[in-house]
Amino acid sequence: MTTFPEEVLTRTKKGDIEVRSLIDRGRYVRYSYLHPETGQPMEGGKVKLVLFSESGKTEEYFVIPTKSSRDLLIPAAEKGTRKIWDGTKAVDV
């Protein structure tokens, strides 16, 4: 049996022991959608989350708020390069 350092072990609600294991690391970008005429958030308040791993892989998700004050994470098709508004100008994702 493999032994793991105590710092990486965690206990589930059922009392089982698990090991926190790194999948990858990198950077992320989160952006919301605004109405082009008013600049106000679009109805629904969805957010796009784009994950960039150090290995170069990109994953995209929509984060949709639900009525139960939880968020639903839905995989989205990768859109490639695009620009987003940073409040003053268009910038690369």
C-alpha positions in Angstrom: 0.0 0.0 0.0 1.2 3.5 -0.9 1.8 5.9 2.0 0.9 9.6 1.6 2.0 12.6 3.7 -0.6 13.5 6.3 -1.0 17.0 4.8 -2.7 15.6 1.6 -5.2 13.4 3.4 -8.8 14.5 4.0 -11.8 12.9 5.5 -15.2 12.6 3.8 -18.6 13.2 5.4 -18.9 9.5 5.7 -15.6 9.3 7.5 -13.6 7.7 4.7 -10.0 8.9 4.1 -9.1 10.4 0.7 -5.9 11.8 -0.9 -6.0 15.2 -2.6 -4.2 14.6 -5.9 -3.1 17.3 -8.3 -4.7 17.1 -11.8 -3.0 20.2 -13.2 -2.4 23.8 -12.4 -2.4 27.0 -14.4 -4.4 30.2 -14.7 -8.0 31.1 -15.3 -10.2 33.9 -16.7 -13.8 34.5 -15.6 -16.1 36.9 -17.5 -19.8 37.7 -17.6 -22.1 38.9 -20.3 -23.4 42.5 -20.5 -26.2 44.0 -22.5 -24.5 46.0 -25.3 -26.8 49.0 -25.0 -27.1 49.4 -21.2 -23.9 47.8 -20.0 -25.9 45.9 -17.4 -25.5 42.2 -16.7 -27.7 40.0 -19.0 -30.6 38.2 -17.4 -29.6 35.0 -15.7 -26.2 36.2 -14.7 -24.2 33.4 -16.4 -20.4 33.5 -16.2 -17.9 31.9 -18.5 -14.9 30.2 -16.8 -11.9 29.5 -19.0 -9.1 27.3 -17.5 -5.6 27.4 -19.0 -3.3 24.6 -17.7 0.5 24.9 -17.7 0.6 22.1 -20.2 -1.3 24.2 -22.7 -4.7 22.5 -22.4 -7.8 24.8 -22.3 -11.2 24.0 -20.7 -14.3 26.2 -20.8 -17.4 26.1 -18.6 -20.5 28.1 -18.2 -21.3 28.9 -14.5 -25.1 29.2 -14.2 -26.6 30.4 -10.9 -29.6 28.4 -9.7 -32.5 29.3 -7.5 -31.2 27.1 -4.7 -28.1 29.5 -4.4 -25.8 27.0 -5.9 -24.1 27.2 -9.3 -24.3 24.8 -12.1 -21.1 24.1 -14.1 -21.7 23.2 -17.7 -18.9 22.2 -20.1 -18.7 24.6 -23.1 -17.1 24.2 -26.5 -13.7 25.8 -26.8 -14.1 29.0 -28.7 -10.4 29.7 -29.4 -9.0 33.3 -29.2 -11.3 36.1 -28.4 -11.4 39.5 -26.8 -13.3 40.6 -23.6 -14.1 44.0 -22.2 -12.0 44.9 -19.1 -14.0 48.0 -18.4 -12.0 50.4 -20.5 -10.8 48.4 -23.6 -10.9 45.1 -25.4 -8.2 42.6 -24.1 -7.2 39.1 -25.0 -8.6 36.2 -22.9 
